[in-house]
Amino acid sequence: MKVTEGPEKVLPVKNKFGINPDDVEYCEAIYGNYTTVHFRDGKTTLLPRNLGLVCRTLELERPHKSFLIHPDCVLIREVGGIRLESGKVIPVSRRKEISPKQRKYELLTV
């Protein structure tokens, strides 16, 4: 985990430390006002911040009301979820869901 200082895309955690958004794999909302941050190296930390604030600060994507993901960690987008490089499957909300017809079109155009 890289620790950075300064105002650019850094969320204050303990004292004057921050989180580099490139080190984050995904974030998960816990009890509404807390967020668990899962890093690419397998470590986790609990933030006393809601997911909306973390989303605005770190500029991650929000496929579900309880999850944030880093777009570079996405391995494949499936019907029903997004598989990350670590193997974790993140659910996708119905309004952001990809239909099988769209998936077939994306595979043909790539």
ZIWO-V282316 format. One record per residue. N is the residue number from 1. RES is the residue in one small letter. PHI is phi in radians with two decimals (none if undefined). BURIAL is I if it has 24 or more other C-alpha atoms within 12 Angstrom, else O. Layout:
N | RES | PHI | BURIAL
N | RES | PHI | BURIAL
This chain:
1 | m | none | O
2 | k | -1.51 | O
3 | v | -1.82 | O
4 | t | -2.14 | O
5 | e | -2.16 | O
6 | g | 2.11 | O
7 | p | -1.44 | O
8 | e | -1.48 | O
9 | k | 0.87 | O
10 | v | -2.22 | I
11 | l | -1.79 | I
12 | p | -1.12 | I
13 | v | -1.94 | O
14 | k | -1.88 | O
15 | n | 1.00 | O
16 | k | -1.88 | O
17 | f | -1.45 | O
18 | g | -2.44 | I
19 | i | -2.00 | I
20 | n | -1.41 | I
21 | p | -1.03 | I
22 | d | -1.24 | I
23 | d | -1.53 | I
24 | v | -1.50 | I
25 | e | -1.62 | I
26 | y | -2.72 | I
27 | c | -2.20 | I
28 | e | -2.31 | I
29 | a | -1.29 | I
30 | i | -2.22 | O
31 | y | 0.99 | O
32 | g | 1.43 | O
33 | n | -1.88 | O
34 | y | -2.20 | O
35 | t | -2.32 | I
36 | t | -1.65 | I
37 | v | -1.77 | I
38 | h | -1.84 | I
39 | f | -1.61 | I
40 | r | -1.10 | I
41 | d | -1.46 | O
42 | g | 1.69 | O
43 | k | -1.40 | O
44 | t | -2.33 | O
45 | t | -2.56 | I
46 | l | -1.84 | I
47 | l | -1.87 | I
48 | p | -1.46 | O
49 | r | -2.34 | I
50 | n | -1.37 | I
51 | l | -1.13 | I
52 | g | -1.08 | I
53 | l | -1.16 | I
54 | v | -1.11 | I
55 | c | -1.08 | I
56 | r | -1.18 | O
57 | t | -1.35 | O
58 | l | -1.59 | I
59 | e | 0.97 | I
60 | l | -1.72 | I
61 | e | -1.52 | I
62 | r | -2.11 | I
63 | p | -1.39 | I
64 | h | -2.61 | I
65 | k | -1.13 | I
66 | s | -1.91 | I
67 | f | -2.39 | I
68 | l | -2.15 | I
69 | i | -2.34 | I
70 | h | -1.56 | I
71 | p | -1.06 | I
72 | d | -1.28 | O
73 | c | -1.60 | I
74 | v | -1.31 | I
75 | l | -1.55 | O
76 | i | -2.71 | O
77 | r | -1.76 | I
78 | e | -1.92 | I
79 | v | -1.23 | O
80 | g | 1.75 | O
81 | g | 3.12 | I
82 | i | -2.11 | I
83 | r | -1.60 | I
84 | l | -1.62 | I
85 | e | -1.04 | O
86 | s | -1.37 | O
87 | g | 1.74 | O
88 | k | -1.19 | O
89 | v | -1.83 | I
90 | i | -1.70 | I
91 | p | -1.19 | I
92 | v | -2.09 | I
93 | s | -1.15 | O
94 | r | -1.07 | O
95 | r | -1.31 | O
96 | k | -1.85 | O
97 | e | -1.21 | O
98 | i | -1.73 | O
99 | s | -1.40 | O
100 | p | -1.02 | O
101 | k | -1.16 | O
102 | q | -1.13 | O
103 | r | -1.08 | O
104 | k | -1.08 | O
105 | y | -1.13 | O
106 | e | -1.10 | O
107 | l | -1.18 | O
108 | l | -1.29 | O
109 | t | -1.53 | O
110 | v | -1.46 | O
